[in-house]
Amino acid sequence: MIHIPKAQEVLDRDGDIDANHKYDPDQWQKYCGRCFSQLEWWAEATRRHRDVADPFDESPVFVKSPDQRNAP
């Protein structure tokens, strides 16, 4: 998910950047590109860390019921 401040003003009814207002579509393309680059970085970091440590060792999979997620 990408946070778009004032999305109701930035986007038109079809979800495109509303170029008729004061918003520059190129700037929003760069903004979204940065968000996706950060997401890609986190995904790669997670993959590399998983090669070193199994995340399920510290946080095992729930096997009984959804209330296992509840805090003690």
C-alpha positions in Angstrom: 0.0 0.0 0.0 1.3 3.4 -0.8 0.2 6.4 1.3 -0.9 9.3 -0.9 -1.6 12.4 1.2 -4.8 14.1 0.3 -5.6 11.3 -2.2 -9.1 12.8 -2.7 -7.5 15.9 -4.2 -4.6 14.2 -6.0 -6.4 11.4 -7.8 -9.3 11.7 -10.3 -12.3 9.4 -10.4 -10.3 6.7 -12.3 -7.4 6.7 -9.9 -5.0 8.6 -12.1 -3.1 11.7 -11.0 -5.3 14.7 -11.6 -3.2 16.8 -13.9 -5.9 19.5 -14.0 -4.9 20.6 -10.5 -1.7 21.8 -8.9 -0.2 18.3 -8.8 2.6 17.3 -11.1 2.1 13.7 -12.3 5.9 13.3 -12.8 6.5 14.1 -9.1 3.9 11.5 -8.1 5.5 8.9 -10.4 8.8 9.5 -8.7 7.2 9.3 -5.3 5.5 6.0 -6.1 8.8 4.7 -7.6 10.6 5.5 -4.3 7.9 3.6 -2.4 8.3 0.5 -4.7 12.1 0.7 -4.4 11.8 0.7 -0.6 9.4 -2.3 -0.8 11.9 -4.1 -3.0 14.7 -3.3 -0.6 12.7 -4.7 2.4 11.8 -7.8 0.5 15.4 -8.5 -0.4 16.6 -7.8 3.2 13.9 -10.2 4.5 15.0 -12.9 2.0 18.6 -12.5 3.0 17.9 -12.6 6.7 15.7 -15.7 6.2 18.9 -17.4 4.8 20.6 -16.7 8.2 17.7 -17.2 10.7 14.4 -19.0 10.4 11.7 -16.5 11.5 9.5 -19.4 12.7 12.0 -20.4 15.3 11.1 -17.2 17.3 7.5 -17.0 16.2 6.0 -20.4 15.5 3.0 -20.9 13.2 -0.4 -20.9 14.9 -1.8 -24.4 14.9 -4.8 -24.2 17.3 -7.1 -21.3 16.9 -7.0 -17.6 16.0 -7.1 -16.6 19.6 -3.5 -17.7 19.9 -2.7 -14.2 18.5 -4.2 -12.6 21.6 -1.9 -10.9 24.0 -1.5 -12.8 27.4 
